Amino acid sequence: MITSHPQPHEVYKHYKHGTLYRILCVATREADLVPCVVYESLDPEAEHRFWIRSIEDFCADVVLNDGSIVKRFALVDAAAA
């Protein structure tokens, strides 16, 4: 269960490549009313700039090959604008 979720303007780092993303908003997916995060890549070379992912998936833990557990997205800057 998620007790808090990403907020607009916060910046997160993805665990896999360290890419930074800025949260644009939290939205509701029309088909099933699932809350989602809408976010944009801060990488100027990114092939795709805008993304949407369920809050549950965005906030999920990921198990790495060595067995350690990390957040899929780690908060980098809560005050970014």
C-alpha positions as CSV (number, residue, x, y, z in Angstrom):
1,M,0.0,0.0,0.0
2,I,1.3,3.4,-0.9
3,T,1.2,6.1,1.8
4,S,2.6,8.9,-0.2
5,H,3.2,9.5,-3.9
6,P,5.4,11.7,-6.1
7,Q,4.5,15.4,-6.3
8,P,4.7,17.8,-9.2
9,H,8.2,19.3,-9.7
10,E,10.0,16.6,-7.7
11,V,13.0,15.0,-9.5
12,Y,13.6,11.3,-9.3
13,K,16.5,9.1,-10.5
14,H,15.8,5.8,-12.2
15,Y,17.7,2.8,-10.7
16,K,18.8,1.3,-14.0
17,H,20.8,4.1,-15.7
18,G,20.5,7.0,-13.3
19,T,18.4,9.0,-15.7
20,L,16.6,12.0,-14.0
21,Y,12.9,12.6,-14.4
22,R,10.7,15.5,-13.3
23,I,7.2,14.8,-12.1
24,L,4.6,16.7,-14.1
25,C,1.4,15.6,-12.3
26,V,-0.5,12.7,-10.8
27,A,-3.4,11.6,-13.1
28,T,-6.1,8.9,-13.2
29,R,-6.0,6.4,-16.0
30,E,-9.5,6.5,-17.6
31,A,-9.8,2.8,-18.4
32,D,-9.5,1.5,-14.9
33,L,-9.2,4.6,-12.7
34,V,-5.7,3.7,-11.6
35,P,-3.7,6.6,-10.2
36,C,-0.6,7.3,-12.4
37,V,2.4,9.5,-12.4
38,V,3.1,11.6,-15.5
39,Y,6.8,12.5,-15.8
40,E,9.4,13.8,-18.2
41,S,12.9,12.8,-18.9
42,L,15.5,15.5,-18.1
43,D,17.9,13.9,-20.5
44,P,18.1,16.1,-23.6
45,E,19.2,13.1,-25.7
46,A,16.2,10.9,-24.6
47,E,14.4,9.2,-27.5
48,H,11.1,9.6,-25.5
49,R,10.5,12.6,-23.3
50,F,7.2,12.0,-21.6
51,W,6.1,8.9,-19.6
52,I,3.2,7.6,-17.6
53,R,3.3,4.8,-15.0
54,S,1.0,3.7,-12.2
55,I,1.9,5.1,-8.9
56,E,2.2,1.6,-7.5
57,D,4.8,0.7,-10.2
58,F,6.6,4.0,-9.9
59,C,7.1,3.6,-6.2
60,A,7.9,-0.1,-6.3
61,D,11.0,-1.8,-5.1
62,V,13.2,-3.6,-7.5
63,V,15.4,-6.7,-6.7
64,L,18.9,-6.4,-8.3
65,N,20.9,-9.3,-9.6
66,D,23.0,-9.3,-6.3
67,G,19.8,-9.7,-4.3
68,S,19.7,-6.1,-3.0
69,I,16.5,-4.2,-3.0
70,V,16.3,-0.6,-4.3
71,K,13.5,1.8,-5.2
72,R,12.7,1.9,-8.9
73,F,12.8,5.7,-8.7
74,A,14.7,7.5,-5.9
75,L,13.8,11.0,-4.9
76,V,16.7,13.4,-5.8
77,D,15.2,16.8,-5.2
78,A,11.8,17.6,-3.6
79,A,12.2,21.3,-4.1
80,A,13.1,21.3,-7.8
81,A,11.0,23.7,-9.9
